[in-house]
Amino acid sequence: MVVFNSIRSDPDKIGHGREGFYFGENGEHTFYDVVKIIAESLVALGKITNPEPLSFTDEEIQRYFQGSTIMGSTSRVRANRSKAIGWRPTRTTKDLLASILPQTEALTSGA
């Protein structure tokens, strides 16, 4: 909403092209951290038995990601532009990771 409202109030203030990427972050985490907690949550909910994340096979990468390995790449983002136009995050990486079990539970209930 901050980006949208900024566009509406002062379109020249908002970057375009490479300068038009606005990230939302308030700390760092890795996909492994997230997937590990998802797996642990699924074990706690009795949906799976192994809490260790496994790599996708070449066949799975082809099937689910059309051969793209972008999800296995590394990238680091900063919310500098978002914060410069007024975005003020209130949640942290700890909050993100703590939200995984309840979200996993909600998504698997009745499954």
Rosetta constraint file for C-alpha pairs under 8 A:
AtomPair CA 1 CA 5 HARMONIC 5.85 0.50
AtomPair CA 2 CA 6 HARMONIC 6.00 0.50
AtomPair CA 2 CA 82 HARMONIC 7.78 0.50
AtomPair CA 2 CA 85 HARMONIC 7.22 0.50
AtomPair CA 2 CA 86 HARMONIC 6.79 0.50
AtomPair CA 2 CA 87 HARMONIC 6.08 0.50
AtomPair CA 3 CA 7 HARMONIC 6.17 0.50
AtomPair CA 3 CA 14 HARMONIC 7.70 0.50
AtomPair CA 3 CA 22 HARMONIC 7.82 0.50
AtomPair CA 3 CA 82 HARMONIC 7.40 0.50
AtomPair CA 3 CA 85 HARMONIC 7.48 0.50
AtomPair CA 4 CA 8 HARMONIC 6.34 0.50
AtomPair CA 5 CA 9 HARMONIC 6.11 0.50
AtomPair CA 6 CA 10 HARMONIC 5.72 0.50
AtomPair CA 6 CA 11 HARMONIC 6.74 0.50
AtomPair CA 6 CA 13 HARMONIC 7.29 0.50
AtomPair CA 6 CA 14 HARMONIC 6.92 0.50
AtomPair CA 6 CA 85 HARMONIC 7.19 0.50
AtomPair CA 7 CA 11 HARMONIC 4.36 0.50
AtomPair CA 7 CA 12 HARMONIC 7.75 0.50
AtomPair CA 7 CA 13 HARMONIC 7.45 0.50
AtomPair CA 7 CA 14 HARMONIC 6.26 0.50
AtomPair CA 10 CA 14 HARMONIC 7.39 0.50
AtomPair CA 14 CA 20 HARMONIC 6.88 0.50
AtomPair CA 15 CA 19 HARMONIC 4.65 0.50
AtomPair CA 15 CA 20 HARMONIC 4.31 0.50
AtomPair CA 15 CA 21 HARMONIC 7.71 0.50
AtomPair CA 16 CA 20 HARMONIC 4.06 0.50
AtomPair CA 16 CA 21 HARMONIC 7.75 0.50
AtomPair CA 17 CA 21 HARMONIC 7.57 0.50
AtomPair CA 21 CA 81 HARMONIC 7.81 0.50
AtomPair CA 22 CA 79 HARMONIC 6.53 0.50
AtomPair CA 22 CA 81 HARMONIC 5.87 0.50
AtomPair CA 22 CA 82 HARMONIC 5.34 0.50
AtomPair CA 23 CA 77 HARMONIC 6.70 0.50
AtomPair CA 23 CA 78 HARMONIC 6.38 0.50
AtomPair CA 23 CA 79 HARMONIC 4.85 0.50
AtomPair CA 23 CA 80 HARMONIC 7.90 0.50
AtomPair CA 23 CA 81 HARMONIC 7.56 0.50
AtomPair CA 23 CA 82 HARMONIC 6.39 0.50
AtomPair CA 24 CA 78 HARMONIC 7.57 0.50
AtomPair CA 24 CA 79 HARMONIC 5.42 0.50
AtomPair CA 24 CA 82 HARMONIC 6.96 0.50
AtomPair CA 24 CA 89 HARMONIC 7.82 0.50
AtomPair CA 25 CA 77 HARMONIC 7.39 0.50
AtomPair CA 25 CA 78 HARMONIC 6.47 0.50
AtomPair CA 25 CA 79 HARMONIC 5.68 0.50
AtomPair CA 25 CA 89 HARMONIC 7.54 0.50
AtomPair CA 26 CA 79 HARMONIC 7.66 0.50
AtomPair CA 26 CA 89 HARMONIC 6.37 0.50
AtomPair CA 26 CA 91 HARMONIC 6.94 0.50
AtomPair CA 26 CA 92 HARMONIC 5.36 0.50
AtomPair CA 26 CA 93 HARMONIC 6.54 0.50
AtomPair CA 27 CA 92 HARMONIC 6.18 0.50
AtomPair CA 27 CA 93 HARMONIC 5.42 0.50
AtomPair CA 28 CA 93 HARMONIC 6.49 0.50
AtomPair CA 29 CA 33 HARMONIC 6.55 0.50
AtomPair CA 29 CA 34 HARMONIC 7.67 0.50
AtomPair CA 29 CA 93 HARMONIC 6.65 0.50
AtomPair CA 30 CA 34 HARMONIC 6.67 0.50
AtomPair CA 31 CA 35 HARMONIC 6.04 0.50
AtomPair CA 32 CA 36 HARMONIC 5.82 0.50
AtomPair CA 32 CA 53 HARMONIC 7.71 0.50
AtomPair CA 33 CA 37 HARMONIC 6.39 0.50
AtomPair CA 34 CA 38 HARMONIC 6.24 0.50
AtomPair CA 34 CA 97 HARMONIC 6.64 0.50
AtomPair CA 34 CA 100 HARMONIC 7.74 0.50
AtomPair CA 35 CA 39 HARMONIC 6.09 0.50
AtomPair CA 35 CA 53 HARMONIC 6.52 0.50
AtomPair CA 36 CA 40 HARMONIC 6.16 0.50
AtomPair CA 36 CA 51 HARMONIC 6.89 0.50
AtomPair CA 36 CA 52 HARMONIC 6.49 0.50
AtomPair CA 36 CA 53 HARMONIC 5.91 0.50
AtomPair CA 37 CA 41 HARMONIC 5.92 0.50
AtomPair CA 37 CA 97 HARMONIC 7.30 0.50
AtomPair CA 37 CA 100 HARMONIC 6.83 0.50
AtomPair CA 37 CA 101 HARMONIC 7.44 0.50
AtomPair CA 38 CA 42 HARMONIC 6.16 0.50
AtomPair CA 38 CA 100 HARMONIC 6.36 0.50
AtomPair CA 38 CA 101 HARMONIC 6.89 0.50
AtomPair CA 38 CA 104 HARMONIC 6.87 0.50
AtomPair CA 39 CA 43 HARMONIC 6.25 0.50
AtomPair CA 39 CA 48 HARMONIC 7.75 0.50
AtomPair CA 39 CA 50 HARMONIC 7.37 0.50
AtomPair CA 39 CA 51 HARMONIC 4.81 0.50
AtomPair CA 39 CA 52 HARMONIC 6.64 0.50
AtomPair CA 39 CA 53 HARMONIC 6.59 0.50
AtomPair CA 40 CA 44 HARMONIC 6.18 0.50
AtomPair CA 40 CA 51 HARMONIC 4.87 0.50
AtomPair CA 40 CA 52 HARMONIC 7.82 0.50
AtomPair CA 41 CA 45 HARMONIC 6.15 0.50
AtomPair CA 41 CA 100 HARMONIC 7.56 0.50
AtomPair CA 41 CA 101 HARMONIC 5.27 0.50
AtomPair CA 41 CA 104 HARMONIC 6.74 0.50
AtomPair CA 41 CA 105 HARMONIC 7.73 0.50
AtomPair CA 42 CA 46 HARMONIC 6.17 0.50
AtomPair CA 42 CA 47 HARMONIC 5.12 0.50
AtomPair CA 42 CA 48 HARMONIC 5.70 0.50
AtomPair CA 42 CA 49 HARMONIC 8.00 0.50
AtomPair CA 42 CA 51 HARMONIC 7.73 0.50
AtomPair CA 42 CA 104 HARMONIC 7.21 0.50
AtomPair CA 43 CA 47 HARMONIC 5.81 0.50
AtomPair CA 43 CA 48 HARMONIC 5.01 0.50
AtomPair CA 43 CA 49 HARMONIC 5.40 0.50
AtomPair CA 43 CA 50 HARMONIC 6.75 0.50
AtomPair CA 43 CA 51 HARMONIC 6.17 0.50
AtomPair CA 45 CA 105 HARMONIC 7.15 0.50
AtomPair CA 56 CA 60 HARMONIC 5.68 0.50
AtomPair CA 56 CA 61 HARMONIC 6.09 0.50
AtomPair CA 57 CA 61 HARMONIC 6.24 0.50
AtomPair CA 58 CA 62 HARMONIC 6.22 0.50
AtomPair CA 58 CA 67 HARMONIC 7.85 0.50
AtomPair CA 59 CA 63 HARMONIC 6.07 0.50
AtomPair CA 60 CA 64 HARMONIC 5.79 0.50
AtomPair CA 60 CA 65 HARMONIC 7.65 0.50
AtomPair CA 61 CA 65 HARMONIC 5.18 0.50
AtomPair CA 61 CA 66 HARMONIC 6.53 0.50
AtomPair CA 61 CA 67 HARMONIC 5.22 0.50
AtomPair CA 61 CA 68 HARMONIC 6.75 0.50
AtomPair CA 61 CA 69 HARMONIC 7.06 0.50
AtomPair CA 62 CA 66 HARMONIC 4.54 0.50
AtomPair CA 62 CA 67 HARMONIC 4.03 0.50
AtomPair CA 62 CA 68 HARMONIC 7.29 0.50
AtomPair CA 63 CA 67 HARMONIC 7.31 0.50
AtomPair CA 65 CA 69 HARMONIC 7.50 0.50
AtomPair CA 69 CA 73 HARMONIC 6.95 0.50
AtomPair CA 79 CA 83 HARMONIC 6.01 0.50
AtomPair CA 80 CA 84 HARMONIC 6.03 0.50
AtomPair CA 81 CA 85 HARMONIC 6.56 0.50
AtomPair CA 82 CA 86 HARMONIC 6.63 0.50
AtomPair CA 82 CA 87 HARMONIC 5.40 0.50
AtomPair CA 83 CA 87 HARMONIC 4.60 0.50
AtomPair CA 83 CA 88 HARMONIC 6.24 0.50
AtomPair CA 91 CA 95 HARMONIC 5.85 0.50
AtomPair CA 91 CA 96 HARMONIC 7.42 0.50
AtomPair CA 92 CA 96 HARMONIC 6.45 0.50
AtomPair CA 93 CA 97 HARMONIC 6.23 0.50
AtomPair CA 94 CA 98 HARMONIC 6.06 0.50
AtomPair CA 95 CA 99 HARMONIC 6.15 0.50
AtomPair CA 96 CA 100 HARMONIC 6.90 0.50
AtomPair CA 99 CA 103 HARMONIC 6.18 0.50
AtomPair CA 100 CA 104 HARMONIC 5.88 0.50
AtomPair CA 101 CA 105 HARMONIC 6.02 0.50
AtomPair CA 102 CA 106 HARMONIC 6.12 0.50
AtomPair CA 103 CA 107 HARMONIC 6.07 0.50
AtomPair CA 104 CA 108 HARMONIC 6.08 0.50
AtomPair CA 105 CA 109 HARMONIC 5.94 0.50
AtomPair CA 107 CA 111 HARMONIC 7.93 0.50
